[in-house]
Amino acid sequence: MFDFILYVACVLFGIGLGFLIFRNNAVKIDDFLNRSESELKEFKDKVQSKIDELKKRND
């Protein structure tokens, strides 16, 4: 009986932890999707410059 209670407690803890992680990531994704065009262009330029920098390092 104790094993079953421990099993249920672990499952509920895992579900709760997964929900917290998903909720935090969902907020970040929502913030990213609600950005304006200029912010997205700045972000794209930053990412592109990092990619170019890494390509130069690789060569």
Backbone torsions as a table, in degrees:
resi	resn	phi	psi	omega
1	MET	NA	-41.0	179.8
2	PHE	-62.8	-37.5	178.8
3	ASP	-61.4	-41.0	179.9
4	PHE	-64.5	-43.0	179.1
5	ILE	-63.1	-42.2	178.2
6	LEU	-63.6	-41.3	178.5
7	TYR	-61.7	-46.9	-179.9
8	VAL	-63.1	-41.6	179.4
9	ALA	-62.6	-42.8	179.4
10	CYS	-65.3	-41.3	179.2
11	VAL	-63.5	-46.1	179.5
12	LEU	-64.0	-38.8	177.4
13	PHE	-63.1	-43.0	178.9
14	GLY	-63.5	-41.6	178.4
15	ILE	-64.6	-43.4	178.9
16	GLY	-62.7	-42.9	179.1
17	LEU	-64.8	-43.3	177.7
18	GLY	-61.7	-39.7	178.4
19	PHE	-63.2	-43.3	179.8
20	LEU	-62.9	-44.1	179.7
21	ILE	-63.8	-45.4	-179.3
22	PHE	-62.9	-41.3	-178.8
23	ARG	-63.7	-43.3	179.0
24	ASN	-63.5	-43.0	179.7
25	ASN	-69.7	-34.9	179.3
26	ALA	-64.4	-37.2	178.0
27	VAL	-64.4	-43.5	179.5
28	LYS	-62.8	-42.6	179.8
29	ILE	-64.4	-42.1	179.9
30	ASP	-63.1	-42.5	176.8
31	ASP	-60.7	-41.2	-179.3
32	PHE	-64.8	-41.1	-177.4
33	LEU	-71.9	-23.7	-178.0
34	ASN	-91.6	10.8	179.1
35	ARG	-74.2	157.2	179.4
36	SER	-81.2	169.6	-178.7
37	GLU	-60.0	-42.4	-177.9
38	SER	-65.5	-38.8	177.8
39	GLU	-65.3	-40.1	178.8
40	LEU	-65.8	-37.9	178.3
41	LYS	-65.5	-42.1	176.6
42	GLU	-60.2	-44.0	179.5
43	PHE	-62.1	-43.8	179.5
44	LYS	-62.2	-41.8	178.9
45	ASP	-63.8	-40.9	177.9
46	LYS	-61.9	-46.0	-179.2
47	VAL	-63.4	-43.2	-179.4
48	GLN	-63.7	-40.0	179.0
49	SER	-65.5	-37.6	176.7
50	LYS	-65.0	-41.3	178.8
51	ILE	-62.2	-45.1	179.1
52	ASP	-62.2	-41.2	179.2
53	GLU	-61.8	-43.4	179.4
54	LEU	-67.2	-36.1	177.1
55	LYS	-64.1	-41.5	178.7
56	LYS	-63.5	-40.3	178.9
57	ARG	-64.0	-36.4	-177.8
58	ASN	-69.4	-31.5	-178.3
59	ASP	-77.5	NA	NA
